[in-house]
Structures are given as structure tokens and as C-alpha cells.
Amino acid sequence: MADPAPASQPLAPLPTPLRGEALLNDPRLNKGTAFSRAERRQLELEALLPWQEESLAEQVDRCRRAFEAMGSDLERYAYAQSLRERNLTLFHRFLAEHIELVMPIVYTPTVGRAIQQASTTYRSPSQGVYLAAPQQERLVELLRQACGDRQPQLLLVTDAQGILGIGDQGVGGIQICQGKLAVYTLCAGLDPAAGLPVMLDVGTDRSELLHDPAYPGLRQPRLQGAAYDAFLEAFIAAVQQVCPGALVHWEDFGAANARRVLDRFRDRIPSFNDDIQGTSGVAAAAILAGLRGLGRPLAEERIVIFGAGSAGCGIAERLQRLLERTGLSAAEAAARIWPIDRFGLVHEGLAERSEAVAPWVKSLDQLAAVGLAPGSSHGPVTSGAGPALQAVIEAVKPGVLIGTSTRAGAFDQAVVEALCRGVERPIVLPLSNPTQLAEVTPENLLRWSAGRALLATGSPFPPVTTAEGKRLIGQCNNCFVFPALGFAAMAVGASAVSEAMIDACIEALAAAIPACSDPEAALMPALDEVARVSQAVAEAVALAAVDGGLATLATSHAEARQRLAACRWQPDYRPIVAAEAAAARSGAAEPAG
């Protein structure tokens, strides 16, 4: 990783053997019009660049003007992708200086729409790594080929079965990994050269991709069962051989595999799953902050989770752990959590249900205790929103309602009004994304709750004007968790990502949420605060790794802080010199024999 020099000292030169067009085609070294006159002469660039020598700030301003002039978000996404592929420093500086403008484009929600069009928009090079099932016996060779002269320290890996709220997207799903690596750099300071986006192409079950002559991925049904597991085993073995000690960030695996893959490999290689642990971490932090601002103890809350896939179950698991830390028994904690999956409220006797929800299955006695026994006056507990969800809300009287269902509008007026009858100030987290899949819009929620609800959303929404004034809508965005968590684990060489490290992450984030001290404030920090918040979160995670004996590169809190500072990359141009010139200067500096 790059070791940024203090601002008061000049950055050390980078020697390179590349010249001319080859240098301009290297996004790690390319500076475009910011190459100085001396660099242009020495590196054979004079005829390849227009006359004007520009600063990084001037280049960023040109990018902003071009970006704002474009007619659609997908056009802006393509522009950002092209910029990333040409000039990493400029791309990351542009993102950092215009975060609220650019983040929703390179990340959610626009990246989801871009992924859906990936078959027709794919261009080489994409700077992604594609490992396909027929290549299983050669994964070590292929991973070495992909790494080239780099030694990646963080691999962001997907099989693209559960992309955002849009499901199986085949190899187009690698764009979510590319977007998240950009967020790692923006929020935590990851050196772009230290990250590698990896697509495990095990096929696709989306029929339109299988029959699309433009689809560039493996056109066969997804591997399943033993064949799928064998491919994952081969991949992990290749990572351990080619990138020993690297952290693996699992991303957007399907519900059937996400938890299973995490559990299978988390003790064999440092790794975490953002959809399970990142989503649950940011949701838990928002809930803790909101409850603290309201003066309500977590142990006394009842929590309904509408949507019990990998994200919903991950949130339930995280809240179960936090509830137990308040002194509740496992059974008492589980009794506070009420998940509703696609088959309905999870309870004994339900004809179908996912195994993942087993810890929170409600007995018939528990249903009867709140008047929810099948056939009661509340009506049947069936799948879907509407009467079933409303019946649960009216009976359970939760103080917290979480949506991870991807069912747009599921929290309708009747549900919100029932929620407010049960508790004066509910906390509502409609987390499904993209934007059009949110369970409720902030405007509707605040109107139907008469402004009483505290909320944070999964996708960005503009402020809402209420009778009390303008309400800022916090985005319950994983970017407040995964970049700091992964960066800190990598920086201190964590041998595993422990639950204690995630707990430390949640506590640090909760403390930074404005609503923690003022319930009228936003339930998440503003997006332009993400770098500052991430620095505090990363420190908490790194110190927890040291305390847990998991840090291989730091033995004390002081060393952990030093590692974080040393690993933090800044999007600044460094002087570039011809390798021969650098060698000559080095030789001249040596004393004569």
C-alpha cells in the first residue's frame, strides 16, 4: 500500500519503465494533462498530450462540469467507469470532492441499473477478475495472472446470485465489487492497488442471460451442491497460495449460500460477508443510536423484521447478540425478534419456512400470548404485506420495524398508523434498495406518522419538509461499516474478523450518529461525513483486533494506530520519473568504492 507522506513534505517520486502511450494506459500512473513539462519530455509524452499543464483541482472541475451536463444517471455511470479505467487518482479525487453527486452513481442506486445492462455495455479492459467454473483446475495460475505485479490485500468476491434487490445478474455483478472498492478508498483510504474485484462465474439461472447472444459470461445453469462447493474450495486454496493473508469480502451471494459460505470459510481465511455483517452492523448502529436518543433501553424493545433473507436474518442475528449483551438469555432475546419471511410470520406449524429463521420461530403459545393464534380476531398470519403485516404490528406493538423484503410500499398507511398506535416514537428502517423497492418513502412515513417516526433508508432520499421543518433523511448505508471494518482488519493483518471487532464497529458508528443525542436529528451521519466517521470506526475495529489477539501486524494500540495511518492512501499525484533516471540518481548518491 502507498504510504502517504505528511502534507508538509513532497511526495516521493515513482519510477517507471513505461513510456508514452503505455504509461497513459496505466490507470495507476496516468496523470493526463497534469504531467509536468519535465515529465512529458522524460517519459515521451509531449506529442500525446495537449499543451496546457493542469493541476489535479482543474481536472476535477472539468470532470464535475462534464458529469453535471450529462443527460442521465446511466450516462454518468459510464463516464465514471471510463474515468476509473483511465486515471485512478483523478477518479478517486473527483469522488471524494463531490461525494453526494457521484456516490449514488458509482454505488447504489445507479449501479444496479448499470448491472442490468452489462451484457450490452461490457468493454475490455474492465479491471475485473473473472474466474469461471471450467477453469477450476487452473485457478492458481489465473489468479497469479490477474494479480500481475501487485500483491492484493483485499479481495472483493461475488458469485452475483443476489445482486442488490435484483437477484441473479451473472458476470455483470462484478460491477458491484468495483463500486464497493471505490467506496473502500473514498471512506477508509484503501490503496486502489491493494484491492481486487473478483467474479466467480459459476453460471447463471437467469434465462434472459442464458439466451442473450451478447452475454459475455458462462452460459450454463449455476453450479449447485457438491460442484459449487468444490469450486469455492479451489478458489480459497488459490487465494491462500497466491495472496496469503489477504482479506476476503464476500458480496451479494444468494440467500441459500451467503451464510453457508461465510460459516465455512471464516475460520480458514480472514473474511466477512457485507450483506450479513455489514448490513446488520449499520442497521444495529442506527437502532442503538435512535433508542439512546429516545432514552429507551434495547432490552425492552420488540422488533419486527419484514423480509427474512440473508440481510434480514443477519440483522436478527446481530440484534440477538446485542440483546444478550444487555443481560437477556438467548431465549429472552429471541422472543424480542419477530421475523416475517416470504411464507409469513415464522411460527410453529408454518407449512414452509427457511432454515435461517430457526432461532426466532415463535411457538403457538407465543402467538396466543399476543393474540396472534391462527384464526384469532387479527386474522390469519399469511405471507405478504397488508393484513398479515398489520396484524403482526397490532399484536406485537414493536418499537422497531425493519424492511429487507424488496416489496415496494409494504409499509402502507394502515401499517404505519398501527405502528404509531403501539409506540409513541417508532424507529423504521426501510432498507430495501434500489430506491424503487423501498418498503415506504420517507415522505409517506413522516406524513402517516405525523412526524413521529425516526427513520433511515437503504437508498438515498432527499430531505422532507414537515410541519416542524426540514427533516434530513439518513441513509442506512453499508459504506459506514464495511470500508472501515475491512480496511482496519487488513491494516493490522487480522487473522479473522471476529464478532468483537464487529461489535466495536457498531458502537463507534452509533456514537457518531446525530440522533444518538438528539432524536430530531438524522438517524445516520451525512454522507459527506463518511470519511471522518470511518476513521473513528476503523480505529475501534483495529484496537479490538489487537485486544482479541488477532492482529498479526500490531501488538499494541499505538502500533495499530500507526498501521492505520501508514496504510491510508490519498488521491494525490506523485512525481513520476523514468526508471533509468531514478537508477542513475540512486547510483550517484552512493559513495565511490
Beta strands, then each sheet from edge to edge (+ up, - down):
strand 1: 14-16
strand 2: 129-132
strand 3: 154-158
strand 4: 195-201
strand 5: 247-250
strand 6: 271-273
strand 7: 303-306
strand 8: 337-341
strand 9: 344-345
strand 10: 400-403
strand 11: 427-430
strand 12: 454-457
strand 13: 464-466
strand 14: 469-471
strand 15: 474-475
strand 16: 576-578
sheet 1: 1+ 16+
sheet 2: 2+ 4+ 3+ 5+ 6+
sheet 3: 9+ 8- 7- 10- 11- 12- 15-
sheet 4: 13+ 14-
end
